Amino acid sequence: MRKNRTYHKKKTVIVFSVCMCMLLGLMGRMVYLMVIRSDYYAKKAEELHERERDIKAARGRILDRNGEVLADNKAVCTISVIHSQVKEPEKVIAMLCKELGLSEETARKRVETVSAIERVKTNVEKEVGDKIRSYGLDGVKVDEDFKRQYPYCELASKVLGFTGGDNQGIIGLEVMYEEVLRGIDGKILTTTDARGVELSELGEQRIEPVPGYDLHISLDKNIQMYAQQAAWKVMEEKQADAVSILLMNPKTGEIYANANVPEFNLNEPFTLNTNADTSGMTEKELQDACNQMWRNLTINDTYEPGSTFKIITMAAGLSQGVVHMEDRFSCPGFKIVEDRRIHCHKRTGHGAENFVEGAMNSCNPVFIEVGLRLGVDNYFKYFKKFGLMEKTGIDLPGEAATIMHKQENVGDVELATISFGQSFQITPIQLATTVSSLINGGKRITPHFGVQVTDWEGNLIETFHYPEKEGIVSEEISEQVRYILEKVVSEGSGKNAAIEGRTIGGKTATSQTLPRSAHRYISSFLGFTPTQEPQVLGICLIHDPKGVYYGGTIAAPVIRDIFDNILPYMGIQG
């Protein structure tokens, strides 16, 4: 019996001790929350009675190399209603119908929705927003906002890109430089009671927005305009599917113009630039059509370069020493490689010619011979050395990579076709960048648009720097390549690009698209000037022209006319 009493006494003491420990723990916790963390929880309590609305930050502008604004902001308004504050719902509904053009059903749904805040409409013209504010109706909020605006509509649309409803970049420079262009949104903080009704006597707190930085690019508005006009002109004349023109500085990589017609209206980016009937399209079909319309053919798509690629074979052969300018060749109109007869574009042949003349004639057998002399291993060595197996690193999204045979799968026949630009694919920007390194003394540059960043007051924030690689070819080889390509224009297949009083180098090309049975062609010309100190390089591609489709006949004159007009404007002599 005594033993049981002792046991129960001990049990009582244990329970009491546990209870005291728990009580002390709770008291300690209360002290921690009410004293040590009092500021934190006071702020949290305050936030429970605060409503916040965003103040959109102005997006940074995009300016061309001369300070012309290519992408700007337009002040608009966002209209919202707060259900708990609406005192005259019928008046609010009638006003929304009148000023915003809403149906009564839509307006009523917005007003009667029980939520902290219901957004009615965005991107409302400022004049309309001001008028709605003048009604002075309780529960109706008019907040400032910004809408992206492109003053030149279709100018460089596939370069600049556009923003979505949230003012974030979707394609082009707008998405590539999102971190630079976007600002930091501000907030409007209002105190409410337990019912969510704002306490007017306490007023509003504002956290001001911070605008985005301005992006300055290398593109020249005037040169871009002329390039687009030239592209439209030849597209209409030749009834082509599309025309692309790229103009860049081969020494620095700065891009002056990049036209891809048909362009699209940046202020209406989801409206197709064709006459296609979209009424029967599914949402996916319409999106696919838009994606195709937005593609930048010089960056996002690859093609067989054709004879313009002979510049690469030329530079590799001269660098390796397997060919010299005075070497002699004979062209009977074809060359037999293994069991394959590969034709020259001149079926009757060019007869006896030296290497320079072979380049002037764009003779396939000559360049096949150079390719075979190089061999597969050496050819791929220069392919990699010249940077053709890597992307250029241009500051636009979606750059396509080179499509090339695996080295172990390349035999003499494949090597022969590669040597004059067939059986593999590259992008036009890759070709332009690689040729730039072969004519500028051997420096591989990075093509780009971005130059520097400033704030809204014009203060310099950042200057962009891009990778360069020296020693692609020697200065001697670069000089020989420039000399040969100048002869191509002055006396050879590129004579339609010649301008009296100026030195122009270049190469023509006419390549087939797959399948070859469709007989569709891409006519192109790559040219640069002046030949001794190249300052501008241009490439023109005409996709599926009708009638005459030879690059020397229809593409070379486009670059000639562009050079003839922009060189005086740029102050370039020679």
Protein Blocks (a to p, Z undefined) as FASTA:
>chain_A
ZZmmmmmmmmmmmmmmmmmmmmmmmmmmmmmmmmmmmmmmmmmmmmmmcccddddddddd
dddfkopafbdcdddddddddfklmmblmlmmmmmmmmnopafklmmmmmmpccfbdcfb
ghiafklmmmmmmnopghiacddddddddfklmgoklmnopadfkopafbhjllmmmmmm
pccdddddddddfkopacfknopaddddddddddddfbdfklmmmmmmmmmmmmmmnopa
bdcdddddfknopafbdcddddddfklmmbcfbfbdfklpcfklmmmmmmmmmpcfklmp
ccdebjmlmmmmmmmmmmnopacfklccddehiacehjaccddfblnonbjadfklmmmn
opaklmmmmmmmnommlmmmmmmmnopmpcehiacehiacdddddfklpcfklmmmmmno
paiacdfklmmmmmmmmmnoopacdddfblbdcdfkopafbdcdddddehkbcfklmmmm
mmmmmmmmmmmmmlmmpcehiacdddddddddddfklopacddddddddfklccbdcddd
dehiehjfbfklmmmmmmmmmmmmmmmmnopgZZ
